[in-house]
Amino acid sequence: METYKNSYTKDEDRLLWELHEIRHRLQKKRTGKSLEEINREAFERYYSWQKKRQYRQA
């Protein structure tokens, strides 16, 4: 996968800049983790969110 230099600044496109910052934070959290660990944590978060959502709709 190629790495692209950001062609925008925070002032030019705030949404893209925020996405860039989110990706950067996620990458820091994932450093040193295996794919299995990353996927397990993602499933745990998804199922937790899903339970909360179902509880609110009931």
For each residue, the residues with C-beta under 8 A, 3 or more apart:
1:
2:
3:
4: 7
5:
6: 9 20
7: 4
8: 12 13 16 17
9: 6 12 13 17
10: 14 17
11: 14
12: 8 9
13: 8 9 16 17
14: 10 11 17 18
15: 18 19
16: 8 13 19 20
17: 8 9 10 13 14 20 21
18: 14 15 21 22
19: 15 16 22 23
20: 6 16 17 23 24
21: 17 18 24 25
22: 18 19 25 26
23: 19 20 26 27
24: 20 21 27 28
25: 21 22 28 29
26: 22 23 29 30
27: 23 24 30 31
28: 24 25 31
29: 25 26 33
30: 26 27 33 38
31: 27 28
32:
33: 29 30 37 38
34: 37 38
35: 38 39
36: 39 40
37: 33 34 40 41
38: 30 33 34 35 41 42
39: 35 36 42 43
40: 36 37 43 44
41: 37 38 44 45
42: 38 39 45 46
43: 39 40 46 47
44: 40 41 47 48
45: 41 42 48 49
46: 42 43 49 50
47: 43 44 50 51
48: 44 45 51 52
49: 45 46 52 53
50: 46 47 53 54
51: 47 48 54 55
52: 48 49 55 56
53: 49 50 56 57
54: 50 51 57 58
55: 51 52 58
56: 52 53
57: 53 54
58: 54 55
